[in-house]
Amino acid sequence: MLLYNKINKEFKKFLLDKKFRKFLLVGVVNTIFGYSLYALFLSLGFHYNIAVLFSTILGILFNFKTIGKFVFNKSSNQFFLKFVSSYVIIYFLNITLLSIFDYFGFNMYLAGLIAIIFLAFVSFYLNKKFVFNHN
């Protein structure tokens, strides 16, 4: 019960974080951009691994400035390599989740939407603690 209370407290703190709320708002635009590319590549007949790869690469370029500037108030390119590193992690998590959904016969468009929810939390955490944290 003590562990549950601690996790619950940390989760509430996470949800109330001002940067997380900004991240969610900016994330809506970034998600529309990235998911649109993913869906486009799927509709063109690409395997979901390739669709995610291409949408991730293009998303990195688009998301770096929006997340850095509007969420963390940092627009310097010095954070770019860390940002790319965090997206490599996100990419492999995404592929893993999609593989699991594919194994169970999910529609891959729906699977991509479901994966976005989990990956948003992971992405925020990596950006806040690793990419734009220069302490």
KALINJO-V925146 format. One record per residue. N is the residue number from 1. D_LAST is the distance of its C-alpha to the last C-alpha in Angstrom with 2 decimals. Layout:
N|D_LAST + N|D_LAST
This chain:
1|33.32 + 2|30.38 + 3|28.22 + 4|29.51 + 5|28.62 + 6|25.03 + 7|24.68 + 8|26.48 + 9|24.28 + 10|21.04 + 11|22.83 + 12|23.94 + 13|20.51 + 14|19.34 + 15|22.39 + 16|21.97 + 17|18.41 + 18|18.97 + 19|16.75 + 20|18.76 + 21|21.94 + 22|21.04 + 23|20.11 + 24|23.56 + 25|25.32 + 26|23.89 + 27|24.36 + 28|28.04 + 29|28.55 + 30|26.56 + 31|28.48 + 32|31.78 + 33|31.10 + 34|30.02 + 35|32.69 + 36|35.33 + 37|34.69 + 38|34.80 + 39|38.06 + 40|39.46 + 41|38.92 + 42|40.46 + 43|43.39 + 44|43.90 + 45|44.42 + 46|41.18 + 47|40.21 + 48|37.27 + 49|35.12 + 50|35.77 + 51|35.48 + 52|31.99 + 53|31.04 + 54|32.33 + 55|30.96 + 56|27.48 + 57|27.56 + 58|28.80 + 59|26.46 + 60|23.37 + 61|24.61 + 62|25.44 + 63|22.46 + 64|19.66 + 65|20.45 + 66|21.46 + 67|18.44 + 68|15.93 + 69|17.96 + 70|19.54 + 71|17.11 + 72|13.57 + 73|14.92 + 74|13.64 + 75|16.61 + 76|15.54 + 77|17.01 + 78|14.17 + 79|12.97 + 80|16.57 + 81|16.75 + 82|14.06 + 83|16.00 + 84|19.20 + 85|18.07 + 86|17.41 + 87|20.84 + 88|22.45 + 89|21.58 + 90|22.87 + 91|25.93 + 92|26.91 + 93|26.47 + 94|28.59 + 95|31.22 + 96|31.41 + 97|31.94 + 98|34.48 + 99|36.28 + 100|36.68 + 101|37.99 + 102|40.27 + 103|41.63 + 104|42.65 + 105|44.26 + 106|42.00 + 107|42.40 + 108|39.54 + 109|39.02 + 110|38.55 + 111|36.44 + 112|34.01 + 113|33.77 + 114|33.23 + 115|30.49 + 116|28.60 + 117|28.20 + 118|26.51 + 119|24.40 + 120|23.09 + 121|21.34 + 122|19.96 + 123|18.87 + 124|17.04 + 125|15.21 + 126|14.24 + 127|13.24 + 128|11.14 + 129|9.44 + 130|9.69 + 131|10.71 + 132|9.18 + 133|5.71 + 134|3.81 + 135|0.00
